[in-house]
């Protein structure tokens, strides 16, 4: 009998220790609507790329940084929330926002990873998943997000940055460095 009680005690303690609470940032991310800002850009370090910036649609008193991973397989782009990092309480500003702020996370996808075509564009945070359509052609990128309660964007079409923009930035930067 004593052995059985010890065994049950060990199981109870190990279950209690192994059941850790989920990251509060992940719970925050799955309970809020995400708003997507996106555009095509050119950067010295990444070249021409697509910038996707996901923000919480509702302001909160705590700020989180969303960390996303993306995976491209064929004509499918999967963007998945990997983790959230607490940045603590929001800074206090005078005005209508008071001490509330929005959380965000950015992704840069190099242009050479997404050639022209139509893609299934999937955004996933735990069990929440929205499947949209991203059309990429030489003149414009178009994102069609179906009606849902989790992801929205006021931007449906973006235009690629000029191809010689990086060269212009590099030449300007090099000239400044010589002075």
C-alpha positions in Angstrom: 0.0 0.0 0.0 2.8 2.4 0.9 4.5 1.7 -2.5 1.2 2.4 -4.4 0.9 5.8 -2.5 4.5 6.7 -3.3 3.9 5.8 -7.0 0.7 7.9 -7.2 2.5 10.8 -5.4 5.3 10.7 -8.0 2.9 10.7 -10.9 0.9 13.6 -9.4 4.0 15.7 -8.9 5.4 15.0 -12.3 2.1 15.9 -14.0 1.9 19.1 -12.0 5.4 20.1 -13.0 5.0 19.1 -16.7 1.8 21.1 -17.2 3.1 24.5 -17.7 0.9 27.4 -18.6 0.8 28.5 -22.3 2.6 31.6 -23.3 0.2 34.5 -22.5 1.4 36.2 -25.7 0.1 33.3 -27.8 -3.2 33.5 -26.0 -3.3 37.2 -26.7 -2.5 36.6 -30.4 -5.2 34.0 -30.9 -7.8 36.1 -29.1 -7.3 39.3 -31.2 -8.0 40.2 -34.7 -4.9 40.8 -36.8 -4.6 43.7 -39.3 -2.1 43.4 -42.2 -0.1 46.2 -43.6 2.0 45.2 -46.6 4.0 46.7 -49.4 6.8 45.9 -51.9 10.2 47.4 -51.0 13.9 47.4 -51.8 16.5 47.0 -49.0 20.3 47.0 -49.2 20.5 43.8 -47.1 17.6 41.8 -48.6 17.2 43.2 -52.1 13.7 43.6 -53.5 11.1 42.0 -51.1 7.6 41.9 -49.9 7.1 43.4 -46.4 4.2 41.9 -44.3 3.5 43.7 -41.0 0.9 42.0 -38.8 -0.6 44.2 -36.0 -3.2 43.5 -33.3 -6.3 45.3 -34.4 -7.3 46.2 -30.9 -5.1 48.1 -28.5 -4.1 46.5 -25.2 -2.3 47.6 -22.1 0.6 45.1 -22.7 2.7 45.0 -25.8 4.0 41.9 -27.6 6.3 41.3 -30.5 4.9 38.7 -32.8 7.5 36.4 -34.4 6.4 34.6 -37.5 7.9 32.0 -39.8 7.1 31.6 -43.4 7.3 28.6 -45.6 6.8 28.5 -49.4 6.0 25.2 -51.0 5.0 25.3 -54.7 2.1 27.8 -54.9 1.4 27.9 -51.2 2.8 30.5 -48.7 2.3 29.5 -45.0 2.8 32.2 -42.4 2.7 30.8 -38.9 3.1 32.5 -35.5 6.1 30.9 -33.9 6.2 32.9 -30.6 5.4 36.1 -28.9 7.8 38.1 -26.9 6.4 40.3 -24.1 7.6 43.9 -24.2 5.9 44.7 -21.0 3.4 47.5 -20.3 2.7 50.0 -23.0 4.3 53.4 -22.6 2.0 56.1 -21.4 1.3 58.9 -23.9 -1.0 61.8 -23.6 -4.0 61.6 -25.9 -6.8 59.2 -26.7 -4.6 56.1 -26.6 -3.5 56.7 -23.0 -1.5 53.6 -21.9 -2.7 51.2 -24.7 -0.8 50.1 -27.7 -0.9 47.5 -30.5 1.4 44.6 -30.9 3.1 43.7 -34.1 5.4 41.4 -36.1 7.1 41.8 -39.5 8.1 39.3 -42.2 10.3 40.1 -45.2 10.0 37.7 -48.2 12.6 38.2 -50.9 11.1 38.7 -54.3 13.1 35.8 -55.8 11.3 33.3 -53.5 7.9 34.2 -54.9 8.0 34.2 -58.8 4.9 35.4 -60.7 1.8 33.3 -60.3 -1.2 32.7 -58.0 -0.5 31.6 -54.4 -2.6 30.2 -51.6 -1.7 32.6 -48.8 -2.3 31.0 -45.4 -1.9 32.9 -42.1 -2.1 30.6 -39.0 -2.0 31.3 -35.3 -2.6 28.1 -33.4 -6.1 26.9 -34.5 -7.0 30.1 -36.3 -6.3 29.9 -40.0 -7.2 32.2 -42.9 -6.6 31.1 -46.5 -6.4 33.9 -49.0 -5.2 34.3 -52.6 -2.1 36.2 -53.5 -1.6 37.1 -57.2 1.8 38.2 -58.2 2.5 39.6 -61.7 5.1 42.0 -63.1 3.0 45.1 -62.6 1.2 44.5 -59.3 0.6 42.1 -56.3 -3.1 41.5 -55.3 -4.2 39.9 -52.0 -7.8 38.7 -51.7 -8.7 37.9 -48.1 -12.1 36.3 -47.6 -14.5 37.7 -45.0 -13.5 36.4 -41.6 -13.2 37.4 -37.9 -9.4 37.0 -37.6 -7.4 38.7 -40.4 -8.1 41.9 -42.4 -6.2 44.4 -44.6 -7.2 47.7 -46.0 -4.6 47.2 -48.7 -5.6 44.9 -51.6 -3.0 45.8 -54.2 0.6 46.9 -54.0 3.1 47.8 -56.8 6.6 46.5 -57.1 9.4 48.9 -56.2 11.4 50.1 -59.3 14.1 47.5 -60.2 17.0 50.1 -60.1 16.0 51.5 -56.7 18.6 49.4 -54.9 21.4 50.6 -57.2 20.4 54.2 -56.6 20.4 53.7 -52.8 23.8 52.0 -53.0 25.4 54.8 -55.1 23.9 57.5 -52.8 25.2 55.6 -49.7 28.7 55.2 -51.2 28.8 58.9 -52.0 27.9 59.9 -48.5 30.6 57.6 -47.1 33.3 59.2 -49.2 32.5 62.7 -48.0 
